[in-house]
Amino acid sequence: MNIIGTPLALADFERYVQALRFGPWQPTHVVIHHCSAPSLAQRPQGFQPEHMRNLKSYYEGKGWSAGPHLFIDEHHAWLFSPLTARGVHAISFNATSWGLEMLGDFDSEEPWSGRGLAVLTHTARIAAILLKKIHRDESAILFHRDDPRTTKTCPGTRVNKARFLALVEQALHAT
């Protein structure tokens, strides 16, 4: 499993994405997830390097060749699987999309205030950077729950898609 595990702040992430060169695989969509576990309460300081190592072990234990592309908290986008290769995150969407895992359990935690909103806003900015790279707009955002082959609520029942897409659209037009 090729796990990168590097945390990047927004400006560094944007520079990293601008330098990406695609080979035979190029995404057409971005799929939004929430970790569910760990929750925001379980990670008061956001993700740390040991969390990425634990996640690496978790995905390897499932026998997966990769995992989601990014794990996002309110401060960093943690590179997890290469952005130039197919990840494993949503069965119907793996072949054509990047997978972004937000820190939090948005079935039970509030996504529209406090840390929840900070994570959602940061994720929207990260998604906007990726969409610009592939010359797409917010219509290329999918939620994991949009996958017809799952019954998951991901990225959480409290995350309203129209409201999240408005955050992405705002981020797309901010620069």
C-alpha positions in Angstrom: 0.0 0.0 0.0 1.4 3.3 -1.0 0.6 5.7 1.8 2.1 9.2 1.8 1.0 10.5 5.2 2.1 14.1 4.9 0.1 17.0 6.4 -0.2 20.0 4.1 -1.7 23.4 5.0 -3.9 24.9 2.3 -1.3 27.0 0.4 1.1 24.0 0.4 -1.6 21.7 -0.8 -2.5 24.0 -3.6 1.1 24.1 -4.8 1.3 20.3 -4.5 -1.9 19.8 -6.6 -0.7 22.3 -9.3 2.4 20.2 -9.8 0.5 16.9 -10.2 0.9 15.1 -13.5 -1.6 12.3 -14.3 -0.7 9.0 -16.0 -3.4 6.6 -17.2 -5.7 7.4 -14.2 -7.3 10.8 -14.0 -10.2 11.5 -11.7 -13.4 13.2 -12.8 -15.1 13.6 -9.4 -14.5 14.2 -5.7 -16.3 12.1 -3.2 -16.8 13.5 0.3 -16.8 11.2 3.4 -16.7 11.6 7.1 -14.6 9.3 9.3 -17.4 8.8 11.8 -14.7 7.2 14.0 -12.7 9.1 15.1 -15.0 11.9 15.9 -14.0 15.5 16.5 -14.3 14.9 20.2 -11.8 12.0 19.9 -9.3 14.1 18.0 -9.3 17.5 19.8 -5.9 18.4 18.2 -6.9 17.0 14.7 -5.1 14.2 13.1 -1.5 13.4 14.1 1.2 11.2 12.4 0.3 8.2 14.6 -3.3 8.4 13.4 -2.1 8.1 9.8 0.0 5.0 10.8 -3.1 3.5 12.5 -5.2 4.2 9.5 -2.6 2.6 7.3 -2.7 -0.5 9.4 -6.5 -0.5 9.3 -6.7 -0.4 5.5 -4.0 -2.9 5.1 -5.8 -5.2 7.5 -8.9 -5.0 5.2 -6.6 -6.2 2.4 -7.1 -3.0 0.4 -4.5 -1.8 -2.1 -5.1 1.8 -1.1 -7.4 4.0 1.0 -9.0 7.4 0.6 -6.8 10.0 -1.0 -6.9 12.6 1.8 -7.9 12.9 5.5 -8.9 16.4 6.3 -9.1 18.2 9.7 -9.5 21.9 10.3 -5.8 22.6 9.7 -4.4 20.1 7.2 -5.0 17.9 4.3 -3.2 14.6 5.1 -2.0 12.9 1.9 -2.9 9.3 2.3 -3.1 7.6 -1.1 -1.4 9.1 -4.1 -3.6 11.7 -5.9 -2.4 10.4 -9.2 -3.7 6.8 -8.6 -7.0 5.2 -7.9 -7.9 5.1 -4.3 -10.3 2.8 -2.3 -13.2 4.7 -0.6 -16.6 4.2 -2.4 -17.1 1.1 -4.4 -19.1 2.7 -7.3 -16.8 5.7 -7.5 -13.3 4.5 -6.9 -12.5 4.2 -10.6 -13.2 7.9 -11.3 -12.9 9.9 -8.1 -10.7 11.2 -5.4 -11.9 10.3 -1.9 -11.8 12.9 0.9 -12.3 11.8 4.5 -13.3 14.6 6.9 -12.6 14.3 10.5 -15.8 13.9 12.5 -19.0 12.0 13.0 -21.5 14.2 11.3 -24.4 11.8 12.1 -24.0 13.0 15.7 -21.7 16.0 15.7 -22.7 19.4 14.5 -21.1 20.3 11.1 -22.4 23.8 10.8 -20.7 25.5 13.8 -17.5 25.4 15.7 -14.9 22.8 14.7 -17.4 21.0 12.5 -17.9 24.0 10.3 -14.1 24.6 10.3 -13.6 21.0 9.0 -16.4 21.4 6.4 -15.0 24.8 5.2 -11.5 23.4 4.9 -12.8 20.4 3.0 -14.7 22.6 0.6 -11.5 24.6 -0.1 -9.5 21.4 -0.6 -12.2 20.1 -2.9 -12.2 23.4 -4.9 -8.4 23.1 -5.4 -8.9 19.6 -6.8 -11.8 20.6 -9.0 -9.8 23.4 -10.5 -7.0 20.9 -11.3 -9.5 18.8 -13.4 -11.4 21.8 -14.8 -14.7 20.9 -13.1 -17.2 22.8 -10.9 -19.1 21.8 -7.8 -21.4 19.6 -9.8 -18.5 17.1 -9.8 -18.9 16.6 -6.0 -20.4 13.4 -4.8 -21.2 12.2 -1.3 -20.4 8.6 -0.3 -24.2 8.2 0.3 -24.8 8.9 -3.4 -23.2 5.5 -4.2 -26.0 3.2 -5.1 -24.1 0.3 -3.7 -24.0 1.5 -0.2 -26.5 2.2 2.7 -24.1 4.6 4.4 -25.2 8.0 5.5 -21.7 9.3 4.8 -20.6 12.2 5.1 -23.3 12.3 7.8 -27.0 12.9 8.1 -26.3 16.4 9.4 -24.4 17.5 6.2 -26.8 19.1 3.8 -25.4 18.6 0.3 -26.7 21.9 -1.2 -25.2 23.8 1.7 -21.9 22.0 1.3 -21.9 22.6 -2.5 -22.4 26.3 -1.8 -19.2 26.3 0.3 -17.3 24.6 -2.6 -18.7 27.1 -5.1 -17.7 30.0 -2.8 -14.2 28.5 -2.6 -14.0 28.1 -6.3 -14.7 31.7 -6.9 -12.5 33.0 -4.0 -9.3 32.9 -6.0 
